[in-house]
Amino acid sequence: MWAKLKPYFKGFPAQEKIAQLMVNYGLRVKEDRVYAGEIELTDSAVARAAGVDRRVVTATVETIRKTPILAEFFGKLWPVCHLGNVAPLMGWGAIEILPTNASKPGILAGTSSIIAEAGISVRQVIVDDPEVFEDPRAMLITEKPVPERLLPKLRNLDGVRGVVLR
């Protein structure tokens, strides 16, 4: 995915940095502003998060608006509520899957199958895009904590290099 977007920011590394931040957080462009869902963000706030000048944000938004594919793409992004950090507070389970190759098919299916066989329901799955994240992972939030006895089965799945219970 990022390989398709990156050329539009060629020669503008600071704009590329802003665009990557927007993708990572699901920030969208509507008219000439940046939004997290329906919440309008200031150029200064986005710039601080990326460590650049606010004018770079303004320029990035302009690049996005004047490029049809970017305008469509960045106009449809949406932030997602990630329940991983609050799972223990709610009595849920959280399991992080570290793949050997995040593009390999079947890792998520195998993981969820093992969890389902134990009679545990999956509440949420968040998977990092391997084209966006350097070390992509999958986080499964379950209705109750995943028993440690399942760890060997999960670790032995084809394409899994590690499993972390949270």
Backbone torsions as a table, in degrees:
resi	resn	phi	psi	omega
1	MET	NA	-52.2	-176.6
2	TRP	-61.9	-32.0	179.1
3	ALA	-60.1	-29.8	178.5
4	LYS	-77.6	-28.0	-176.7
5	LEU	-90.7	-34.9	-173.2
6	LYS	-53.8	-41.9	-177.6
7	PRO	-58.3	-26.4	-180.0
8	TYR	-70.8	-14.1	-179.6
9	PHE	-112.2	13.2	-178.6
10	LYS	-58.0	131.0	179.8
11	GLY	86.1	-1.6	-179.6
12	PHE	-130.7	72.1	-174.9
13	PRO	-60.0	-33.0	179.0
14	ALA	-69.1	-37.5	175.9
15	GLN	-66.5	-39.6	177.9
16	GLU	-60.4	-40.1	178.8
17	LYS	-61.7	-43.2	178.4
18	ILE	-64.6	-45.0	-179.3
19	ALA	-61.5	-40.8	178.1
20	GLN	-64.2	-42.0	177.3
21	LEU	-60.4	-41.8	179.9
22	MET	-63.3	-41.2	178.1
23	VAL	-65.6	-46.6	-178.0
24	ASN	-59.0	-36.8	-176.8
25	TYR	-101.9	1.3	179.8
26	GLY	68.3	36.1	179.9
27	LEU	-86.9	134.8	-176.7
28	ARG	-113.5	162.2	175.8
29	VAL	-108.0	127.5	176.4
30	LYS	-131.7	121.8	-173.4
31	GLU	57.2	-116.6	-179.3
32	ASP	-119.1	30.6	-177.2
33	ARG	-129.2	161.9	176.5
34	VAL	-105.8	136.5	-177.2
35	TYR	-129.5	145.7	166.3
36	ALA	-108.0	100.0	-171.4
37	GLY	66.6	-120.6	177.3
38	GLU	-101.9	6.7	-178.1
39	ILE	-92.8	118.8	179.1
40	GLU	-75.8	131.8	178.4
41	LEU	-105.6	143.8	176.8
42	THR	-78.1	152.9	175.9
43	ASP	-59.6	-36.5	-179.8
44	SER	-63.8	-41.9	-179.8
45	ALA	-64.3	-43.8	179.3
46	VAL	-65.7	-41.3	179.9
47	ALA	-62.2	-43.1	178.5
48	ARG	-60.9	-42.1	-179.7
49	ALA	-62.6	-32.3	-177.7
50	ALA	-95.9	-10.4	-178.8
51	GLY	72.6	37.4	178.5
52	VAL	-130.8	172.5	176.7
53	ASP	-74.4	146.9	-177.9
54	ARG	-60.5	-26.4	179.1
55	ARG	-65.3	-25.6	176.5
56	VAL	-67.2	-38.7	177.7
57	VAL	-63.4	-46.1	178.6
58	THR	-58.6	-44.2	179.7
59	ALA	-66.3	-38.5	179.3
60	THR	-64.6	-44.0	178.5
61	VAL	-61.9	-39.8	178.8
62	GLU	-65.8	-42.0	176.7
63	THR	-59.9	-43.6	179.4
64	ILE	-63.6	-46.7	-176.7
65	ARG	-64.1	-35.8	-175.8
66	LYS	-87.0	-3.6	-179.8
67	THR	-113.3	108.0	-172.9
68	PRO	-50.2	-46.6	-178.2
69	ILE	-65.7	-38.1	177.8
70	LEU	-68.2	-40.6	179.8
71	ALA	-61.8	-41.5	178.8
72	GLU	-67.8	-46.8	-178.8
73	PHE	-61.3	-55.9	-176.2
74	PHE	-72.5	-14.4	175.7
75	GLY	-80.4	-11.4	-176.7
76	LYS	-113.0	-0.2	179.7
77	LEU	-69.4	153.7	-178.3
78	TRP	-151.3	135.2	177.3
79	PRO	-71.9	154.7	-177.5
80	VAL	-122.6	139.3	175.0
81	CYS	-74.8	117.0	-179.5
82	HIS	-100.3	113.4	-174.7
83	LEU	-87.2	1.0	-174.8
84	GLY	-55.6	-45.4	-176.6
85	ASN	-74.2	-22.2	-178.5
86	VAL	-99.9	-4.0	-177.5
87	ALA	-53.2	-49.2	-179.5
88	PRO	-61.4	-35.6	179.1
89	LEU	-63.3	-29.1	-176.5
90	MET	-96.8	0.0	-178.4
91	GLY	80.8	14.4	179.0
92	TRP	-93.2	174.1	173.9
93	GLY	-105.4	156.8	174.0
94	ALA	-141.1	127.2	-179.0
95	ILE	-130.5	130.0	-178.7
96	GLU	-105.6	128.7	180.0
97	ILE	-106.1	125.3	178.0
98	LEU	-104.9	110.4	-176.4
99	PRO	-84.6	155.8	171.0
100	THR	-76.1	-35.1	178.3
101	ASN	-148.0	107.7	-173.7
102	ALA	-64.8	-14.9	179.4
103	SER	-88.8	-5.0	-178.3
104	LYS	-71.1	126.5	178.7
105	PRO	-69.6	146.4	171.4
106	GLY	100.2	-10.5	-178.4
107	ILE	-63.8	-49.6	-179.4
108	LEU	-65.7	-41.1	179.4
109	ALA	-62.4	-44.1	179.4
110	GLY	-64.7	-42.9	179.6
111	THR	-62.8	-50.4	-177.8
112	SER	-66.7	-30.4	177.8
113	SER	-65.6	-44.5	178.9
114	ILE	-63.1	-42.1	179.6
115	ILE	-65.8	-41.7	179.8
116	ALA	-65.8	-39.5	178.4
117	GLU	-60.3	-26.0	178.2
118	ALA	-85.3	3.8	178.6
119	GLY	77.2	24.5	-179.0
120	ILE	-110.5	132.0	-179.7
121	SER	-89.9	141.7	176.8
122	VAL	-91.4	126.6	179.7
123	ARG	-87.1	-41.2	-174.1
124	GLN	-154.6	147.4	173.1
125	VAL	-131.0	128.4	175.3
126	ILE	-121.1	122.3	-178.2
127	VAL	-122.7	127.2	177.0
128	ASP	-73.0	139.3	177.0
129	ASP	-75.6	123.1	-177.8
130	PRO	-64.2	-17.5	177.5
131	GLU	-85.7	-14.7	-178.0
132	VAL	-103.8	-39.6	-175.6
133	PHE	-104.4	136.5	-178.5
134	GLU	-66.3	-39.9	-179.1
135	ASP	-124.6	74.2	-174.9
136	PRO	-65.7	148.1	-179.7
137	ARG	-141.6	167.2	173.6
138	ALA	-121.5	137.9	177.3
139	MET	-120.3	123.4	176.3
140	LEU	-109.9	126.3	176.4
141	ILE	-102.1	126.8	-175.0
142	THR	-116.1	158.2	-177.9
143	GLU	-61.5	-26.7	175.7
144	LYS	-145.5	161.4	-178.8
145	PRO	-56.7	143.7	178.4
146	VAL	-81.0	124.9	-179.1
147	PRO	-65.2	144.5	-179.3
148	GLU	-60.7	-24.4	-179.2
149	ARG	-62.6	-18.7	179.6
150	LEU	-84.6	-14.3	-177.0
151	LEU	-55.4	-46.6	179.3
152	PRO	-59.1	-41.2	178.5
153	LYS	-62.6	-44.2	-179.0
154	LEU	-66.1	-41.8	-179.7
155	ARG	-66.8	-26.8	-178.7
156	ASN	-86.1	-1.6	177.3
157	LEU	-64.2	140.5	177.1
158	ASP	-61.4	125.2	177.6
159	GLY	96.4	0.1	179.5
160	VAL	-105.1	126.2	177.3
161	ARG	-102.1	-15.3	179.8
162	GLY	-170.0	157.0	179.6
163	VAL	-138.1	134.3	178.5
164	VAL	-125.6	122.2	172.4
165	LEU	-86.0	135.2	-179.9
166	ARG	-110.5	NA	NA
